[in-house]
Amino acid sequence: MAFYSKIGSLVKQSISVTNGGSFSAATIRCMSSKLFIGGLSYQTDEHSLKEAFSGFGDVTEARVITDRETGRSRGFGFVSYTSDDSASEAMTAMDGQELNGRSIRVSLATERAPRPSGGGGGYNRNFGGDGGNDRY
């Protein structure tokens, strides 16, 4: 996926230079074969997700995201195809359709922004003591 992101960035730069800055989402649409599926029923598993999307092309991966602690679905997932055309066709056909009793949202998956290192999240994680100056 990082490869597609890099290619998308290069295409975006080249289009903005040649077209005087005009750029459309349609350009990126042809750059990804991974879809984000939102609004999934808690009963939807990876097998049923793959089955629902396999009619549009060769599905390489269907993944339902689950909570680490409970193992329960978080209500969204991802479907990857071998071709961009299959992904585009599936997105057009399945967005807003019903799957296991729920209306699903289908869009192109985007890379998650990198998380800052350190895990502090911008707040003090000192749980007592004298400001972190405890020495043994």
N, C-alpha and C positions, 0 to 999 in steps of 0.2 A: 504494500500500500504506500510505503514511503516513496517508492519509485514513481507511482502515479502522481503523487503530490508534487514531486520534483518536476516531472514532465509538465504538469498543469501550471506550475509557476513559470517555467520557461515559455510555455505557449502564451500565458497571460502577458508576460513581459514583451514578447515579440508582437503580439496583437496590439498592445497599447502603444508600441512604438510605430507600427505601420498604419494603424487606424486612428491615430491622433487621440488615443486614450479610450476608445470605445471597446467595451468588453462585455460579454453576456454570459449568463449561467449556462447557456447551451453549449458553450465551448468546454466547460468543465464536465458537463453531462456525459460527454463521450470519453472521458478520461477515467471512469471508475466502473468496476464491475462488482462493487460491494454495496449492498443496500442496508439501510437502517429500517427496521420494522418496529413501530411503536404501537401501543395500545393493545398488546397481546393479552389474551385471556390467561389466567393463571394455570389453566389446564393445558395450554399449548406447550408441547415439548419439542425437542429438536427434530424428531422423526416427522411429526405432523407439520411442522414449519417447512421442512424440506419437501415434503409431499405436496403441500399447497403451492410451492413456487417452482417445482420441477417441470411443470408444463410449459415453461417459457424458455427452457434451455438447460444445459448441463450445470447443475448446482454442485459446486466444489465443497461448500461448507454451509451449514445452517446451524446457528448457535443462539440459544436462548440464555440470556444473562440471568444469573441467580444470585440471591443474597448469600454472602459468605457464611453467615451464622445459621440461618434457618434452612438454606437450600431451596427456598421458595423463589419462583420466578419474580423478577423485578418488573415484568410487563413490557420488556422490549428485547429485541434480538437483532441478528445480522444474517444476511444471506449473501453468499458470494457465488458468482458465475464465472465460467471460463471465458465468456465474451461480454464486451460492453453492450453490444446490441441486445443480448438476452436480458441483461440487467435493466436496460432502458425500457424494453417491452414489458417486463414484469412490473416495473415501477408505475408505468402508465396504466396498466390493466388492474393492478391490485390496490392502488391507493384509494382508500375510502370503502373498500369491499369488506364484507363480513368474514371473519375467521373464528370459528369456535364461539360464536355468539357475540363477538366484539368487532366494532368497526376499526380497522387498522389504518395506520398512517405509514406510507412507504416513501422514502426519500433516499438520495444518495448519502452514503456514509461519509463522514469527514473525519480526518485525523483528530484525535483528542490533543488539546494543547499540552505541552510538557508541564509536568508538575514541578514546582520549585523543590530543590533538594533540601534536606534537613528535617522535613516533616513537621516543622514548627507551625506552619499555617499562619504565621504572623502574630502569634500570641505567645505569652510566657508559659512554658510548660512546667515551671517549678511548682511542685506540689507541697511546699512547706520549707522549713529551714530558714536560713538567713540570706535569701536571695541567691542561692546556688553556690555559696562560698564554703559549704561543708567540706572539710578535708578529713581524711581518715588517718 
